[in-house]
């Protein structure tokens, strides 16, 4: 479903990614973790070219993402849902309108888009809040709207960029519970960037551990956290013991 090979990216004089490779099969949940500044979010954003990689190959459902022109990339992104750290909602639009926006942008008739948006909001437990503006919702509710927006087009791959990073512990717990539910759905392919090691141990099929832009551990959560081969893996393993 997703294959990343030799991914490299430099910002000015800093090598952020240095030959990163991993793959995700259909229906798998992959967690990317590592210290701050290790390249986690950059790797995720390269998958749909929110960040342009310097080199490497990325295949999503067989599509060579790095080789697509702008029109082809727009079409490919319809197969990729993205949940941001910050909610990135449009303040003047209601929750329902924010969720419907990606469908309207691709030409779906308004009535159909609103019906699908309402269904996506129901899926994340926000039916009663469909008419609220972002300013009228808590951070956790706004993140749920962001998740519904990513889900509304029924993407083949879901990318999650530290979706609990901006939330307090209680709201973060609510979002992690929702992510657990979605990770258990049959056939949903997910790549999650998170610092939540216990969560990764619970929901991930495989884990990629990054350090200074390189993959230092890769395998099942039990292999990476409970039987690590590196000093960094050992440090992360202590977080679940």
C-alpha positions in Angstrom: 0.0 0.0 0.0 2.8 2.4 1.0 6.5 2.1 0.2 9.1 4.7 1.2 12.7 4.1 0.0 15.9 6.2 0.5 14.0 9.3 1.5 16.3 12.3 2.1 15.6 15.9 2.9 17.8 18.9 3.9 16.7 22.3 5.2 19.6 24.7 4.6 22.6 23.1 6.4 20.6 20.6 8.4 20.1 17.0 7.1 16.6 16.3 8.4 16.1 12.9 6.7 18.9 10.7 5.6 17.9 7.6 3.6 14.7 6.7 5.4 13.0 3.6 4.3 9.8 1.8 5.5 6.7 0.2 4.1 3.1 -0.3 5.2 0.8 -3.1 4.0 -2.9 -2.6 3.4 -4.7 -2.5 6.7 -1.6 -2.0 8.8 -1.0 0.7 11.4 2.6 2.0 11.4 3.8 4.3 14.2 6.8 6.6 13.6 8.4 7.9 16.8 11.7 9.3 18.0 13.1 12.3 19.8 12.1 15.8 18.9 13.9 16.9 15.7 14.5 13.4 14.5 12.5 14.0 11.2 9.2 12.3 12.1 6.9 15.0 10.8 9.0 15.7 7.8 8.9 12.1 6.8 5.1 12.0 7.1 4.7 15.3 5.1 6.9 14.0 2.3 4.4 11.2 1.7 1.9 13.5 0.2 4.5 16.1 -0.8 3.5 18.8 1.7 7.3 18.8 1.9 9.2 18.1 -1.3 11.8 15.4 -0.7 15.3 15.9 -2.1 15.6 12.3 -3.1 14.0 8.9 -2.6 10.9 7.1 -3.9 7.4 7.0 -2.4 4.7 4.7 -3.7 1.1 5.0 -2.5 -1.1 2.2 -3.9 1.5 1.9 -6.7 1.5 5.6 -7.6 5.0 7.1 -7.7 4.2 10.2 -5.7 7.5 12.0 -6.3 7.0 11.8 -10.1 3.5 13.2 -10.3 2.8 16.6 -11.9 0.6 19.1 -10.0 -2.7 17.8 -11.4 -1.8 14.2 -10.8 -0.7 15.0 -7.3 -4.1 16.7 -6.5 -5.8 13.5 -7.6 -3.4 11.3 -5.6 -4.0 13.3 -2.4 -7.6 12.4 -2.6 -6.5 8.9 -1.5 -4.5 10.2 1.4 -6.1 11.6 4.6 -4.0 13.9 6.7 -4.6 14.9 10.4 -2.5 17.9 11.4 -1.0 18.8 14.8 -3.0 22.0 14.7 -6.5 21.8 13.6 -6.3 24.0 10.5 -10.0 24.7 10.5 -11.5 27.7 8.7 -12.9 29.9 11.4 -15.9 31.3 9.5 -17.2 27.8 8.6 -19.2 25.5 10.8 -17.9 22.0 11.7 -20.1 20.5 9.0 -18.9 23.0 6.4 -15.2 22.4 7.3 -15.7 18.7 6.9 -17.5 19.0 3.6 -14.9 21.4 2.1 -12.6 18.7 0.6 -15.5 17.1 -1.2 -16.8 20.5 -2.5 -13.3 21.2 -3.8 -13.3 18.1 -5.9 -16.7 18.9 -7.4 -19.1 16.8 -5.3 -22.6 18.3 -5.3 -23.3 20.3 -2.2 -26.1 18.2 -0.9 -24.1 15.0 -1.3 -21.1 16.6 0.3 -23.1 17.7 3.4 -24.6 14.2 3.8 -21.2 12.6 3.7 -19.8 15.3 6.1 -22.6 14.6 8.6 -21.8 10.9 8.4 -18.1 11.6 9.1 -19.0 13.9 12.1 -21.2 11.1 13.5 -18.3 8.7 13.2 -16.2 11.0 15.5 -19.0 11.7 17.9 -19.8 15.2 16.9 -23.3 15.1 15.4 -24.7 17.5 18.0 -21.9 20.0 17.2 -22.3 20.1 13.4 -23.5 23.7 13.3 -20.8 25.1 15.7 -18.0 27.4 14.6 -14.4 26.4 15.6 -14.4 29.2 18.2 -17.4 27.5 19.9 -15.6 24.1 20.3 -12.9 22.8 22.6 -9.5 21.8 21.3 -10.5 18.2 21.4 -13.7 18.8 19.4 -11.8 20.8 16.8 -9.3 18.0 16.4 -12.3 15.6 15.9 -13.5 17.9 13.2 -10.0 17.7 11.6 -10.2 13.9 11.8 -13.6 13.8 10.2 -12.4 16.1 7.4 -9.5 13.6 6.8 -12.0 10.6 6.8 -14.8 12.1 4.7 -13.3 11.2 1.3 -12.7 7.5 2.5 -8.9 7.7 1.9 -6.8 4.6 1.3 -4.1 5.8 3.7 -4.5 8.0 6.8 -1.5 10.1 8.0 -1.5 11.4 11.5 1.0 14.1 12.5 1.1 14.1 16.3 -2.6 14.9 16.6 -2.5 15.1 20.4 0.5 17.5 20.6 -1.6 20.6 21.1 -4.1 19.1 23.6 -4.1 18.8 27.4 -3.9 15.3 28.8 -7.6 14.7 29.2 -8.5 15.9 25.6 -5.4 14.0 24.3 -6.8 10.8 25.9 -10.1 11.3 24.1 -8.3 11.6 20.7 -6.2 8.6 21.4 -9.3 6.6 22.2 -10.8 7.6 18.8 -7.5 6.7 17.1 -7.6 3.3 18.7 -11.1 2.7 17.4 -10.1 3.8 13.8 -6.9 1.7 14.0 -9.1 -1.4 14.7 -11.2 -0.9 11.6 -10.6 -3.6 9.0 -8.7 -2.5 6.0 -7.8 1.0 7.2 -4.1 1.8 6.5 -2.5 4.3 8.9 0.8 6.0 9.5 1.0 7.8 12.9 3.6 10.1 14.2 3.4 10.2 18.0 5.4 10.4 21.2 2.8 8.2 22.9 4.9 5.0 23.4 2.3 3.0 25.3 -0.3 3.9 22.7 2.1 2.7 20.0 2.7 -0.6 21.9 -1.1 -1.1 22.0 -2.2 -0.2 18.5 0.8 -0.4 16.1 1.5 -3.4 13.8 5.0 -2.0 13.3 7.1 0.8 14.7 9.8 2.9 13.0 12.2 4.6 15.5 14.0 7.6 14.0 17.1 9.4 15.4 18.8 12.3 13.6 16.9 11.6 10.4 17.8 7.9 10.2 15.9 4.7 11.0 17.6 3.1 14.0 15.0 0.5 14.9 12.2 -1.0 12.8 9.9 -3.9 13.6 6.9 -4.9 15.8 6.3 -2.8 18.9 7.5 -5.8 21.0 10.8 -5.9 19.0 11.4 -2.2 19.1 10.4 -1.4 22.7 10.8 -4.7 24.5 13.8 -6.2 22.7 15.7 -3.2 21.3 19.0 -3.4 19.5 20.1 0.2 20.1 20.6 2.6 23.0 17.7 4.8 21.9 15.4 1.7 21.6 16.4 0.8 25.2 15.5 4.3 26.4 12.1 4.1 24.7 11.6 0.6 26.1 11.9 2.0 29.6 8.8 4.1 29.0 6.6 1.0 28.7 8.1 -0.9 31.6 
